[in-house]
Amino acid sequence: MADLYALVAEHLEKARTAAHGRSSELLLHDGPLRQSLIVLTTGTELSEHETPRAATLFVLRGRVGLTTAGDTLELGEGEFAPIPHERHGLTALDDSAVVLTAVTEV
């Protein structure tokens, strides 16, 4: 059991001192299910990458832009969205913390 908000504070401090502006932690790895906390400072990007079989993004803090070919979905604190089944990227519009839930195999 973990206090997500305490982890967010801890990782935000790490992200602020990291050259790449981010910090993350694997929260759960149970077979094909993975949950990760990802903390990004304002303006930090996760470059475009492939999508897992199924995934969702939940914003705990801040605002992020989830980008796909020609489109950006802005998500704010408390908002949740499925990750599209195509290459995508993520940009922190504010200091942000998200929980990525992914299923890696069936």
C-alpha positions in Angstrom: 0.0 0.0 0.0 1.4 3.4 -0.9 0.4 7.0 -0.4 0.3 8.3 -4.0 0.4 11.9 -3.0 3.5 11.4 -0.9 5.1 9.6 -3.8 4.2 12.5 -6.1 5.9 15.0 -3.8 9.0 12.8 -3.6 9.2 12.3 -7.4 8.5 16.0 -8.1 11.6 16.9 -6.1 13.6 14.3 -8.1 12.2 15.5 -11.4 13.1 19.1 -10.6 16.7 18.2 -10.1 16.9 15.7 -13.0 18.5 16.9 -16.3 15.5 15.3 -18.2 12.8 16.8 -15.9 11.1 13.6 -15.0 11.0 10.8 -12.4 9.0 7.6 -12.3 8.3 4.5 -10.2 6.7 1.2 -11.1 3.9 0.9 -8.6 2.5 -2.5 -9.6 3.8 -5.3 -11.8 1.4 -8.3 -11.7 1.7 -10.5 -14.8 0.7 -8.4 -17.8 -0.6 -5.6 -15.6 1.7 -2.6 -14.9 0.9 0.7 -13.1 3.5 3.4 -13.1 3.7 6.8 -11.5 5.3 9.3 -13.9 6.1 12.9 -12.8 7.1 15.6 -15.3 8.1 19.2 -14.8 6.5 21.9 -16.9 7.5 21.5 -20.6 9.0 18.1 -20.2 8.0 15.7 -23.0 7.9 11.9 -23.4 8.7 11.6 -27.0 6.4 9.7 -29.4 6.4 5.9 -28.7 4.4 2.8 -29.4 1.3 2.0 -27.3 0.9 -1.2 -25.2 -2.0 -3.5 -25.9 -4.3 -1.5 -23.6 -3.5 1.5 -21.4 -5.1 4.4 -19.5 -3.7 7.6 -18.1 -5.0 9.2 -14.9 -3.8 12.7 -14.0 -3.1 13.1 -10.3 -1.6 16.6 -10.5 -1.2 19.3 -13.1 -2.1 19.2 -16.8 -0.7 17.2 -19.7 -1.1 17.0 -23.4 -1.5 13.5 -24.9 -0.4 13.8 -28.5 -1.1 11.6 -31.5 -0.8 12.2 -35.2 -2.2 15.6 -35.7 -4.2 15.8 -32.4 -3.6 16.7 -28.8 -5.9 15.8 -25.9 -5.4 18.0 -22.9 -6.1 16.3 -19.5 -6.2 18.0 -16.1 -6.1 16.9 -12.5 -8.6 14.2 -11.8 -9.2 13.4 -15.5 -8.7 9.9 -17.1 -8.4 8.7 -20.7 -7.5 5.6 -22.6 -4.2 5.7 -24.5 -5.0 5.6 -28.2 -3.8 2.5 -30.2 -1.3 4.5 -32.2 2.1 6.2 -31.6 1.7 8.9 -29.0 3.6 11.3 -26.8 3.0 13.2 -23.5 3.9 16.8 -22.6 3.6 18.3 -19.2 1.7 21.7 -19.5 2.3 22.2 -15.7 4.3 20.3 -13.2 2.4 17.0 -13.5 1.9 13.5 -12.1 0.1 10.7 -13.9 -0.6 7.1 -13.3 -0.1 5.0 -16.4 -1.9 1.6 -16.2 -0.9 -0.8 -19.0 -1.7 -4.3 -20.0 1.3 -5.6 -21.9 0.0 -9.0 -23.1 -3.2 -11.0 -23.3 
